[in-house]
Amino acid sequence: MLETAPQFCYRLLTEITLQELSEILPKSYVLHMVTGIQKNLTLLDNFDWDIYQSGLLLLREGKNKLQLLDASGRLLASDCIHGESRFWWQLPAGDLADKIEKLSPLRAFMPKYFCQLKTDHGTILNGDEKIVVRMELSTVIGSDDQKSYFLKMSPLRGYQKDYAQISKCFAAIHSAELPDMGLRNVLLQSGLEINFPEKKPIFNLAATEPAEAAISRMAVKMVQLARDQEPGIIADIDTEFVHQYRVNIRKTRSLISSFKKSFSSERYQLLKRELKIIGSQTNELRDLDVFLMDQDYYRRLLPENLWPGLNQIFRRIKRRRAIAWKKVTNSLTGTAYQEQIGHLLLTLQQQPEFVAKQSDSGIRQLAGRKILVQYQQIYTDGMAIDNTTPDQAVHDLRIECKKLRYLLELFAELFPADKVKQLVKLLKVLQDNLGRFNDFSVQREFLVHFGQGKNLSADQFASINGLAAVLYNKQVYERHLVAENIALFIDKSIRNQFNHLFKINPKKDCDV
Amino acid sequence: MKILACYSIKGGVGKTASAVNIAYWAAKSGRKTLLLDLDPQGASSFYFRIKSSPKKDWGGRFFKAYGQILKQIKESDYDNLDVIPGHLSFRNFDILLQQIGQRKNRLRQVLKGLKKEYDLIILDCPPSISQLAENIFTAADLVLVPVVPTTLSERTFAQLTTFFKHEDYNRKKLIPFFTMVDRRKQLHRQTAISMRKHYKRFLRNAIPYSTDVEKMGIHRTPIDIFARGKQANKAYLALWMEIDQKMKDS
């Protein structure tokens, strides 16, 4: 096999001019450089760094050129943008928008790092004026005006001896070798800092940690994760900040409620009350966000003649959403909330009281037991549901499934990860079905309620009624699938998997 | 991988200029291309400013192992184009091939080892009808034959076709094309017309007589680098495109 031509990359620790480079070369070689253009680059990514984590870079060059590149700097897609573009749907339709949709379907991309990059290209010629080495000299000026210099040398195939001679002379340059000079590496070397937010918290639970201490610790971490979303909600960057805020608060509530017997009654009541208030303040904003996010979907459900009415409805909802967001922002920045959440964290961080029945039970055993009890609850409730059972029972089952999902995810680190993952996957099938059933119902109710408002035009009424009818049909369809999906999830083989994975150690039983 | 030979029994007909410019356009159109300069004079290597190996007898190892060839590959100044420069020791290829004993397919075997690396190998051949030439006829998918439209060239091309017939080589491989055509000369015009009538496989595109082709020796680059808009450059591009189509059809 023909060997791939090697590349030698260095970070230069001091500035070097082209003249100096020329002078370093052995006399029989000549350096030809072509000065590159300086580019102003802004690295964009969403809150979770999803684009970076996919091994790609989204860069804005100047004001209007948006490019998606791989780690080496190879262009994958580009487009011209005008005005503010923070979401894939605000980009011109095309390859770039399609690719960003996959990488960041909901989240806004925001500036993360700014730099100026200039790359000069050069060649080193031998006595026959034949190129023997290609060169790239890059200068990066970071946001803090700090300059970094990079040199890449690529000897041409068959000219390794020339390169050896040249590189001997270059050894005098104060430099550090780099594994590659891909754009990603260059930016990292020039001051780009990546801070991935913790998506799924790791609690570092010890199997025998007393339940009260463990649950309190977990709750603190999740409340803090929720708080990390607050600046994004206040800046109204994208809808995921509110969503993630709510998910974390909801999980905390569910956790505290599932382990209420680990807390004294007073402490439990206090935590429950405060979490409920904190969680509910974003309810309206989230409902409106969900409805607005699905605009295109709703439009597709209706014939075109009903679109004008629907568009008017969306405009009204947007106005309501702006008011709801303002309310949430005022609340999050207000002293009442600050005191409330401060108090909540203080309560959770207090020394455990160890007065409740399960305060000092080992967390692994207790969590396993709770998971089994929760699965049993779904089994019993699920067995009672058929195609004629009132819808309320299906809604209740959805809540129970959600509790089980939270328990599985929160305590996954205490059990074999791959097996828990598999059970979550199975549960997700049922949850998706129940979720859609619930969503159609909630959306329909939302519309009916909206239809009872004042000053609605005939067009708006027609759209609301049309949409409500379509959503009802979809809800009925999902309802038909429920019994079948329940049966799959409470099947004997899955029951056995749950029992096997979370069974209680008989040596140290605990009372649930 | 395809193998193209640029071959003529007669010297001075534009073999090397054609091999260099065809290799350049092939590489520029995205083909990973290797130009193998089989001529001991090393003229095509000279056009790419590539020196031959300082080892005196490397040609003696040419047919022995594929690894020997890899060591001699040099990257040109142009993307996708590598060169194995010619070497004085290549003059002994006939003796070497005689010693090896495998008379006709040794070159093909050696080049087969490069099929993962290259899409196209172009052989710039020395002007003789020898054992090496027979290896070239076996190895090549197409044998491009530059023909100056003169009586003497017509005669040598006829000799080549007769040789192919007698030795039972596939005559469809022979793809002649006119070079150094001077349309002002009646002899050129008449010979071209008569040869096209006689040999149907002549390429449509011809290379005109041009000082730009001669200037390649001064610039030591393909014509496109120093005479982009000129007729000869356009003719080589058109010729390459026609050859490319022929390869796809073959």
Contacts between the chains, C-beta under 8 A, distances in Angstrom:
chain1	res1	chain2	res2	distance
A	1	B	116	6.9
A	1	B	117	7.5
A	2	B	70	5.8
A	2	B	73	6.7
A	2	B	114	7.8
A	2	B	117	4.5
A	5	B	75	6.9
A	123	B	77	8.0
A	128	B	49	4.4
A	128	B	50	8.0
A	128	B	51	6.7
A	128	B	220	7.8
A	129	B	49	6.1
A	129	B	220	7.6
A	130	B	48	7.5
A	130	B	49	3.7
A	130	B	50	6.3
A	130	B	77	6.7
A	131	B	77	4.6
A	156	B	74	7.4
A	156	B	75	3.8
A	157	B	73	6.0
A	157	B	74	6.5
A	157	B	75	3.8
A	157	B	82	6.4
A	158	B	72	7.6
A	158	B	73	5.8
A	158	B	74	3.4
A	158	B	75	5.9
A	158	B	82	7.9
A	159	B	74	7.1
A	159	B	75	7.2
